[in-house]
Amino acid sequence: MREIVLLIGGGGREHAIARSLADSEVDLYACASNRNPGIAAVANGFETLDPTDTDAVVEYAASVDATIAVVGPEAPLAEGVADALERAGVYAFGPRQADARIETDKSFQREFMAENEIPGCPDFETFTDTEAACAFVDEYDGDLAIKPAGLTGGKGVKVIGDQVTPEEGTAYIRDSDYDELVLEERLVGEEFTVQAFVANGSVRTTPAVQDHKRAYEGDEGPNTGGMGSYSAAGRTLPFMDDDDYDRAVEIIEATVDALDDYKGILYGQFMLTADGPKVIEFNARFGDPEAMNTLPVLETDFLDVVTAARNGEALPALTFSEQATVCKYAVPEGYPTDPQAGALVEITEENAGDAQLYYASVDERDDGIYTTTSRSFAVVGLAESIAEAESIAEDALAVAGEEGLHIRHDIGTQELVQRRIDHMAELRGE
């Protein structure tokens, strides 16, 4: 029977998922609050709706006779869209609301790790009282990461000793209106991500990726949803070794075991410290941009993974092409603090050269595609080396131009990668 798949979400991550699914024998439909022209081009139908409106999603799933749903973003998971779809008889590849708390509630996440003795958990405290949190900052011997307990789109964390001073940290706590905060030891090292397909007790991990949250080159400026990322032609990154990767996978597997019946994607964001990987956070879905590094090199049929999950079977082993990837986002000028919308997007799939183009948040009009106030599009280069992949991405961005756009051109460059290698060598005393 031909599967009818409903994809929920309209960002760059979901464009990557759509392209991966479109290679299979499926009828693909999509729904999101924004109409992504890249997804619409490969889908049989696209409905504009609020993906956190579970009734609307279920109604659209029923209207297209969906047999499977793939949930891209975190907000619908937080609202229980996977639960609602399953009650309606549609298998949802994405965690149920209770399991999605591993991402959507950072207080739960840390307490869950501690209670289940999951390795890699930093020292932490949770607070619902603003003044108590400020007092903890004042008294703590060392630097802290200040994390709102709920979802903030990757932009709510402030790190004392990196982004802010202790005084600025306490001012941030007092000025914010977050109901609960997690204060935890600042982890020093190099960040990396390992994503896993999970269902029926199977955990199938993907190559490591390094994301770049800071808005400006040289890792300066405010945090964003992600300005770009890179992966190597193998499962590790140049500053890692196989033991680092294996220890990260052990943490993911221990977390899945403790969650008991998790399904979907589990994303582990790690800090590789001098003592090995520590958990920065878990996400209950693919990363954006990391999905655009992982899915283009996935040789296993995405649909085979999802149908095995639905059928209660062990997930197939994953194979990946031996290619490095470099993903670079183009965002509106002024992003993320004062984004200016309305720039014409010049790049198309036809003129992107050897790079892959993924649309994120854009406004498709009769006379072209324009930027909004969110991340606009990403280009991905694939090659035998990171340097070659970076060159392919840059060639595509030259076509896109700089008018009304901001791009971190340093992502994936040899200079940046070497800084990562040197930093880890220094931390390890090598």
N, C-alpha and C positions, 0 to 999 in steps of 0.2 A: 504494500500500500504506500502511495506517495504521501510523505509527511507534509502537513501544513504547519509552518512555523511562524509564530508571532514574535517579533523582536520588539522589546520595550526599551525606548530611549533613542535619542537623536544626536548624540555627540560623536566625536572622533572615534572613541572606543567602539560605539555601536556601528559606525561605518565599517570599521575593521571586522567586526563580527558578521555584519551583513555580507561583506565581500567573501568572507570565509564560508558562510553558509550557502551563498549563491553558487559556489562551485559544486554543490551537492544536488541530488535529485529532490528538490523541495519546491513547494509553493511558499514564497516568503512574503509575509506582511509585516508592517511596522507601525508603531504608534509612538508619538512623542509630542511634547509641547511646542517644539520647533520642527519645521519641515526641513530635513537634511536632504539636499538634492542628490548627494552621492548614494544615500540609502534608497531614496525614491527611484533612482535610475535602475536599481537591481531588484526592486520589490514589485510584487504583483499589485500591492495596494499600500497606501500610506494614510493613516488617519491622524489628524492633529487633535490631541486631547491632553489633559493633565495626567501624566503617568502615575501620579500619586492618588488619583481618583480610582480606587479599586473597582467600584461599580462600573465606571466607564470602560476600564480596561477589560473587565470580564465580558461586558456587553459586546465590545468590538471583537474579542476572541471568539465569542459565540457566533457573531455575524459572519465570520470567515471560516467557521468550522475548524479552528485551530486544534491540532493534536498535541503540540508542544509549544511552550513559551520560553524564551530566553530573556532573562532580565538583565539589562546592562547597568543602570545607575543604582546608587545606594538609596536614594530617597524613596522610590517605590518599595524597595525591600523593607525599609523602616516602617512603611505604612501597611505592610502585610499583603502586598499584591501576590506573592507566591502562594500564601495560604488561601487567598480568595480564588485564585485560578484553580488550585487543586480541589477546592470545594465544588467548583463548577465542572470538574472532570477534565481539566487541562493540565498536563504535566508541566510544572514550572522548573526549569533548570536555574535555580537560584535558591538561597536558603529561606526557610520560613522566618517569620518576624522574630521569633524568640532566638533563633540562631544568628540572625543578622545583628543582634546586639553585640556580637564580637567586634563589630565596627561602629555601630550607631551609638553605643554607650561606652565611653572610654573608662568610666569608673567600673562598670561591670567587667570590661575586658581585663583590667589589671587585677581585680579581685578574683576573677575566674582563673587567671593564670596562677595567682598565689595559692588559691585553694586547691588547685589540681597539680601543684608543684611542676608546672611547665617551665622548662629551663629558659633562660634568656630574659627573665622579667627584671626590670630595673627596680630600685627602691622607689616607693611612691607613697603618697598620702592623698586622700580625697577630702574635699571641703564643700560644704554648702553655706558656710558663714564667711563673708568677705573679709572681715577683720581677722578672723582666725587664720585664713590663708595668707594675708599680708604679714601677720606675725611669724608664720612659719618661714616665709621668705627671708624676713629679717634675721631669724635665728639660725637658718640653715648654714652649715659649714660647707660651702661649695656652690656650684651653679645649678639652676633648676630649669626644667622645661615646664611652661604653664600651658595646660591643655584644657579647653572647654570639654565637658563630658560628652556633649552631643555633636551632631554633624556641623561642620563649618566649611565644607568644600575645600579643605586643605589650606585654609587661610587664617585659622584662629589661633594657631600655636605661636607662642612667643618664647624664645630661649634666652635666658639670662646668661651673659658672658659671650653671646654670639650676636643676637639681634638687639637686645635691650640691656640696660643696666638694672641692678636690683631696684633702684628707685623708679625707673620706668616700668618695671615689672609690677610693682605694687600699684602704681597709678593705673596700669592696664586692668588689673584685677578690680580696682575700685570703680573704674569708668565703665567696665563691661556689665552687661545685664544677664550673664550666664547663671543658671540656677545651681550648677555644680561644676567644680574644677578639679582636675587631677594635677598635682604637683609632683614631679618625679626628677630623679637625678639626671643631670645633663649627660648624655652619652657622647663620647668623643671618638671619632673614627671616620669611616667612609660608609655611606649609605648604599644599600642594594636591596633589590626586590626579587623574591622568588614567588611565582604564582602557581597554583595547583588546581587541577580539575579534581573534584571530589564527589564521590557518590558510592553508596553500597559498601562502604569500608575501604574503597580504593582511593589512593592518593597518587596522582600522576603529575609530577612537577615539570616546570618549564625552565628554560635557561634564565640565568640571572640578568637583571637589567638595572641600570642606574638612572634614576630620574633626577631632574634638576628643578627644584621648586622656586628658587630665587629668581626675581624678575630680570635682573641685569647680569651682564657678563662679569666673570670673576666671582660668581656666587654672591653678588651684592643685591641690595634692595629687598622689598617685601616678598613674602611668600605668595605663591600663585597656585592655581590648580595643576601646574606642571608646564614648563617651557620646552621640554624635550627630554630625550633619553637615548641611551645606546646599549647595545649588547654585543658580545664578541661571537666569533664563529665556534661556539662550544657552550658548555653549560656555565662556565665561570667568567668573571671579569678579570682584566689584567692585574688588578691589585689583590685578587683572591687566589686561594688554592682549593683543591678538591675537598680538603677537610673542612674548610669554611663553608662550602656549599652543603656538604653532607650534614654538618651540624645544624644549618638552617632548615634543611629538610626534616631532620629529627624533631625540631621544634614544631614545625607544621604538622607532622604526623602525631605528635603528642597532643596537640590542640584538637585535631580531628577526633582522636580517640576519646578525649574528654567531652567533646560536643555530642558524641554518640551517633547521631543520625544526620549529620550535615550533608548537604548536597549543593552543588554549584561550584563557584570559584572561591578559593580562599587565598588571599594575597597577604604574604608576609613581608612587611617592610622592616629591614634589619639595619642596625648599625654594626659594622665590623670594627670592633674595638681591639685593643691589644690583648684582651682576654677571650676573643672570639665573638660570634654574633650575639647581639642583644636585640630584643624586639622593640622597635619604635612604635609600631601599631599593626593591627590586622585590618584588612578590608574584606568585605563579603562579596567582592566582585572583581573583575579585571580592573587594573589601573588604566588611567587615561593620562599619559600617553602609553604606558607599558604594553597595552594590548596591541598597539601598532608596531611594536618590536617583535612580539611573540607570535601573533597569528600569521603574518606573512611567511614565516619560516616553518610553520607547523605543516608537516606532510601528512599526518594522520587526518582522516576526514573528521571535521568538527561534528558533523551530524552523527557519525558512528559513535562518538563519545557520548553525545546527548541521548541517543536512542538506547545505548547500553545502560545509561543511568536510569532512564525511564522504565526499562524492562527488568530492572533489578539485577543486572549482570555486573560482573567485574568490568571496570573500564579498560579499554584496549591500551596497550603500551603506546606511548607517544614517541614519534620520530620527528626530528627537525633537520632541515637542510643545514649544512655546515656553512652558514653565512653570518657575517656581522651585520648589524643594523644601526642606523642613526636616524632618529626622529627629531625634527625641529618644528616647533609651533610658530606660526605667525599670529600675532595678537593685535588688537587695535592699539593705536598710539595712545599712551597714557595708562594702559592696563598695568596693574589691577586697580590703582587708586582713583584715576580719573580717565576712564577709557572713552575714546572719541569714535563713535560709530559713523558709518556711511562711506567708507572707502571702497572703491571698486576693486574686486578680486580679479586680477588679471590671469592668474594661473588656471589651467584646466587639465584634465587628464590627458588631453591630446598634446599639450605643449610642456608637460612636466618632464619630458625626456625619459631617462631610465628610472626616475623616482616614482614612488607610489604617492598619490594624493588622497588625503582624507579630510573631508569637510567636518567641521564641528558646529559652531553657532554662526550661521550666515543668513542673510536675507535675500532670497531669490526673487528678483523683480523681472519685468518684461525685458528690460534692457541690460540685464546682467546680474551678477551675484555681488552683494555688498556685505561689509563687516557689520556686526552688531557690537555690543559692549562686552561680550565674552570672547573666549579664544575662537579664532576664525577657522583656521585650517592647519593641517600638518603635512609635511612631506617626509617620506622615509626612503633612505637609500639602503640598498642591500648589495653586499659585495663580500669578497673573501676576507677583507680586513676592515677594521673600524675606519682607518684612514680613507680607504677607497669609498666606503659607504658614506662617509662625511662629505667627500667631494661630490658625490652624486646628489646628495641632499642640497648642497650649496648651489650646484648648477640649476636645480629646479627653483630655488629661492631667487636666483638672479632673474629668472623669467617673471616671478611674482613681483619683483621690484620692492621698494621701500615706502612708497607713497601711502601714508596713513597707517603704516604697519610698524610693529616692533618685533624684532627677532633676536634671539640669543645665538649669535653665530659661533660662539666658542664651544658649543656642545659637540662632543665627539672629536674635537681637534686633538692632534698628537700632544700639544702643549698641555691641554687640560687633563688628558688621560695620564700623562706622565706625572703631573702634580698629584694625582690620586695614588699612583704607585709609590712616589717618594714619601707621601704622607704616611701611608701604611708602613713602609719600611722604617721610617723614623719612630712611629709608635711602637713597633715591635723590636726596636733596638738593633735593626739589621744594618 
